[in-house]
């Protein structure tokens, strides 16, 4: 559980840093991919610890992060 929480926290920090740098669509898009992985870790940790508020928050963030992946990476494929 501790490893899962640290993986979620550190990947969230890395993703936030990548998005904040604004080095272009590709870097921001990969930041959203990492945010998505972070949300999955947080959701898993929330289920294991029965922390439903944390789980609910990260289910919503997971959806927002998928939107970011679509906007910054997936749409680039067609361009």
Secondary structure, DSSP 8 states (H G I E B T S, - for coil): -HHHHHHHHHHHHHHHHHHHHT--HHHHHHHHHHHHHHHHHHHHHHHHHT-HHHHHHHHHHHHHHHHHHIIIIIHHHH-
